[in-house]
């Protein structure tokens, strides 16, 4: 979907972000491909994105690789995986849930969002990112030209932790194979990781979120590019950081465009 400047301005206003456009920030129109990807020569890629697009490593300082192993080599399918999640009792969280929250969105999506865990609204409705945080996520995605239904949205943890506490390590470990299988089935071009818990677990690090932002990571057995930003629930509590989130979204949009351009060469 392409959105005009007026519509984007309204989305940014909904995000609480002043409307401004950096000199080189041209509007993103799916189908128009940025020209900044390094050509496929023997020279070192000029940017982390170019390095990733070329399937080559950049530097350990700027491109972290997380070790999510594929759980097994057996064939998988969406209905089977969803049924497994909805009936799962692998950790204690199944006892307090109304229902497990599998995911939402297009199962052929090129974009994936990964968050932390369902809250009360999500547990009731069976969908990730509903309620106020979900509305803000929708506005964030719309600001970079992505209708929510075109994005596959999932959480690290599929069942609601009581009182919305942080998930325990054993719960994250028990649930992680489901996310890995979702990534393997979807094979997204880019993952947008929202929030500290999701970022630290997906990237297998205890680095603070501030250090994980602003770079392109690789995650999983498929080395999927991933970019980290704030959780919408955090942004609702800390609106001053919305401007930083907008920087992350622009990086994600630019990275996706460069990866898409490299894929069609
Ligand atoms: S949180 Fe994950 S591992 Fe735990 S019961 Fe729910 S689906 Fe199973």
Boltz pocket constraint, residues with backbone or C-beta under 6 A from the ligand:
constraints:
  - pocket:
      binder: B
      contacts: [[A, 85], [A, 88], [A, 89], [A, 90], [A, 91], [A, 92], [A, 93], [A, 94], [A, 100], [A, 156], [A, 157], [A, 158], [A, 159], [A, 171], [A, 174], [A, 175]]
      max_distance: 6.0
